[in-house]
Amino acid sequence: MQVDALVIAGGYNSDKLQKCSEVAKEALIPIGDKVMVEYVVEALEHTPGINKIAIVGPNELQNIFAHKEKLIIAEEGKSAIDSVINGLELLKPQGRLLILTADIPLINPPAISGFLEACQDTSVDIYYPIVPREANEAKYPGIKRTYVTIKDGTYTGGNAFLVNPNIVHKCAEKGKRLVKLRKSPLALSSLIGWRFILKLVTRRLTLQEAEEKFSNLLGVKGRAVISPYPEIGIDVDKPSDLQLVKSVIERTRCTYE
């Protein structure tokens, strides 16, 4: 599968991460001899099937990636969804688009390739990876992630999407509405449906039912991909995450030369 890739590197640090670094923006947090977003770009560059790569983020990215002439850099939007649209307009992908966040510095080519290989049905508009708890804890014992238990198992979400570019604008407003409603549990519950929530909290919800609900809410066809690679879901959003990735990178000193 040949795809273009878009890395979302916009957005300021959360209050928790302000204590970890004096760098003002997430993508620019230094880890080892690089900043966070460089690890994601490097993994993409060494993944077979990745064509053009674009990054949406702060102006500082222009200097960091000045030596990479083929890399496309777009201005960050007011929200993650706006940033995706900005990147999409510059990248102009001809086929499927792989979207990743910049805060997954442990991501690697096998994790990316494994996800793409599982996304062969072109009738699906959005693919999303989920990682089993046992896969996370087997490779990174003691790691703290947010998990959801359903009838099929216990999973944490990944930080990547493979999307049909033609549905991005269609889903943008609906996506913004869902994000906005997250601060209003009652309104969000009414939209999602109490029966669905009840099945979720009692762990009787199936993965297929979750996929169908997601698809209906956005008006597209979505599908989850169970990934055995924890790196696709280990994002840096708290001090313990940053400490983990620093220790892993220091220990492995992974290069693609």
C-alpha positions in Angstrom: 0.0 0.0 0.0 1.3 3.4 -1.0 0.1 6.3 1.1 1.0 9.9 2.1 1.5 10.8 5.7 0.5 13.8 7.8 2.0 14.4 11.2 0.0 16.7 13.6 2.6 18.6 15.6 0.5 21.7 16.6 -0.7 22.5 20.0 0.8 23.7 23.3 1.9 21.6 26.2 -0.5 20.6 28.8 0.0 22.0 32.3 1.5 18.6 33.3 4.2 18.7 30.6 5.1 22.3 31.4 7.0 20.9 34.4 8.9 18.5 32.1 10.4 21.0 29.7 10.9 24.7 29.1 10.0 24.1 25.5 6.7 25.7 24.8 5.3 23.2 22.3 4.8 19.5 22.5 6.4 18.7 19.1 9.6 20.5 20.2 10.3 18.7 23.5 13.9 17.5 23.4 14.4 13.7 23.8 18.0 12.6 23.4 19.6 14.3 20.4 16.4 15.1 18.7 13.0 16.8 19.4 9.9 14.7 19.7 8.5 15.1 16.2 11.8 14.2 14.5 11.4 10.6 15.8 8.0 10.3 14.2 9.2 11.7 10.8 12.3 9.5 10.9 10.1 6.4 11.4 7.9 7.4 8.5 10.9 8.0 6.2 12.1 4.5 6.8 8.7 2.8 6.3 8.1 1.2 2.9 5.1 2.5 1.1 5.2 6.1 2.6 5.3 8.7 -0.2 5.0 12.4 0.7 5.2 13.5 4.3 3.7 16.7 5.7 3.9 18.2 9.2 1.4 20.7 10.6 2.9 22.7 13.5 4.7 25.7 14.8 7.0 27.9 12.8 10.1 26.5 14.5 9.6 23.3 12.4 10.9 25.3 9.4 14.3 25.5 11.0 14.4 22.0 12.4 13.6 20.4 9.0 15.3 23.0 6.8 17.6 20.2 5.5 14.7 18.1 4.3 13.6 19.7 1.1 10.9 17.3 0.2 9.1 17.6 3.6 6.0 19.7 3.5 5.3 22.0 6.5 1.9 23.5 7.0 0.7 26.1 9.6 -1.1 24.7 12.6 -4.8 25.3 13.0 -6.8 26.4 16.0 -7.7 22.8 16.7 -6.4 19.4 15.7 -9.2 19.1 13.1 -8.3 22.4 11.6 -4.6 21.3 11.5 -5.6 18.2 9.6 -7.4 20.3 7.0 -4.5 22.7 6.7 -2.1 19.8 6.0 -4.5 18.1 3.7 -4.8 21.2 1.5 -1.0 21.4 1.0 -0.3 17.6 0.8 -3.2 16.9 -1.7 -3.0 13.1 -1.3 -4.0 11.0 -4.3 -4.9 8.0 -2.2 -5.3 7.1 1.5 -3.8 9.4 4.1 -2.0 8.2 7.2 -2.4 10.7 10.1 -0.2 10.5 13.2 0.3 12.7 16.2 3.8 14.1 16.9 3.8 12.8 20.5 4.6 9.1 19.8 8.4 9.2 19.6 8.7 5.4 20.1 6.8 4.7 16.8 8.8 2.6 14.4 8.5 1.3 10.8 7.3 -2.2 11.8 4.4 -0.7 13.8 3.5 1.6 10.9 3.8 -1.2 8.3 1.8 -3.6 10.5 -1.1 -1.1 10.8 -1.1 -0.4 7.1 -1.1 -4.1 6.2 -4.2 -4.5 8.2 -6.1 -1.8 6.3 -6.7 -3.4 3.0 -10.4 -2.9 2.6 -10.8 0.3 0.6 -14.5 0.5 1.4 -13.5 1.6 4.9 -13.2 5.3 5.4 -11.3 5.4 8.7 -9.1 2.8 10.3 -8.0 3.2 13.9 -5.5 1.1 15.8 -6.1 -0.2 19.3 -3.6 -2.1 21.4 -4.3 -4.9 23.8 -3.4 -4.3 27.4 -1.4 -7.5 27.5 0.8 -6.3 24.6 1.5 -3.1 26.3 2.4 -4.6 29.7 4.5 -7.5 28.1 6.8 -5.1 26.4 6.6 -2.2 28.9 5.9 -3.6 32.3 4.2 -1.1 34.7 3.3 1.3 31.9 0.3 3.5 32.7 -2.2 3.9 29.9 -5.9 4.5 29.8 -7.8 1.3 29.0 -11.3 0.4 28.0 -12.6 -3.1 28.7 -15.2 -4.4 26.3 -16.5 -7.9 25.7 -13.6 -8.7 23.3 -10.8 -7.6 25.6 -9.1 -4.6 27.2 -7.5 -2.0 24.9 -5.9 1.4 24.7 -6.3 3.6 21.7 -3.5 4.3 19.2 -2.4 7.7 17.9 -2.8 7.1 14.1 -5.6 7.0 11.5 -5.7 5.8 8.0 -8.4 7.9 6.3 -10.1 8.4 3.0 -9.2 12.2 2.3 -12.6 12.7 0.7 -14.4 12.3 4.0 -12.3 14.7 6.1 -14.3 17.9 5.4 -17.5 15.9 5.8 -16.5 14.7 9.3 -14.8 17.9 10.4 -17.9 19.7 11.9 -19.3 16.5 13.4 -15.9 15.8 15.0 -15.7 19.3 16.4 -19.1 18.9 17.9 -18.1 15.6 19.6 -15.0 17.3 21.0 -17.0 20.2 22.3 -19.6 17.9 24.0 -16.9 16.1 25.9 -17.3 18.8 28.6 -21.0 18.1 28.8 -21.5 14.4 29.8 -25.3 14.6 29.7 -25.4 16.0 26.2 -22.7 13.6 25.0 -24.5 10.7 26.6 -27.8 11.7 24.9 -26.0 11.8 21.5 -24.2 8.5 22.0 -27.2 6.7 23.6 -27.7 5.4 27.1 -28.0 1.8 25.9 -24.6 2.0 24.4 -23.1 3.5 27.5 -24.7 0.9 29.7 -23.3 -1.9 27.7 -19.9 -0.2 27.8 -19.8 0.3 31.6 -21.0 -3.3 32.1 -18.4 -4.6 29.7 -20.9 -6.2 27.4 -20.2 -4.0 24.4 -18.5 -5.7 21.5 -15.9 -4.2 19.2 -18.2 -4.5 16.3 -20.9 -2.5 18.1 -18.4 0.2 18.9 -17.3 0.4 15.3 -20.9 0.7 14.2 -21.6 3.5 16.7 -18.5 5.5 15.6 -19.5 5.0 12.0 -23.0 6.2 12.5 -21.9 9.3 14.5 -19.6 10.5 11.8 -21.6 9.2 8.8 -18.7 7.1 7.5 -17.5 3.5 7.6 -14.9 3.1 10.4 -13.0 0.0 11.6 -10.7 -0.7 14.5 -7.4 -2.6 13.9 -5.9 -4.6 16.8 -2.2 -3.8 16.8 0.4 -5.8 18.7 2.7 -2.8 18.7 2.5 -0.7 21.9 4.5 2.1 20.3 1.6 3.2 18.1 -0.3 4.2 21.3 2.4 5.4 23.7 1.9 9.1 23.6 3.7 11.7 25.8 1.0 13.6 27.8 2.4 13.3 31.4 5.8 13.3 33.1 5.9 9.6 33.5 5.4 9.1 29.8 8.3 11.4 29.0 10.5 9.6 31.4 9.6 6.3 29.8 10.3 7.3 26.2 13.6 9.0 27.3 14.8 5.8 29.0 13.8 3.6 26.1 15.5 5.8 23.5 18.6 6.1 25.6 18.7 2.3 26.0 18.1 1.4 22.4 19.6 4.3 20.6 17.6 3.1 17.6 18.7 4.3 14.2 17.6 3.4 10.7 21.1 3.5 9.0 
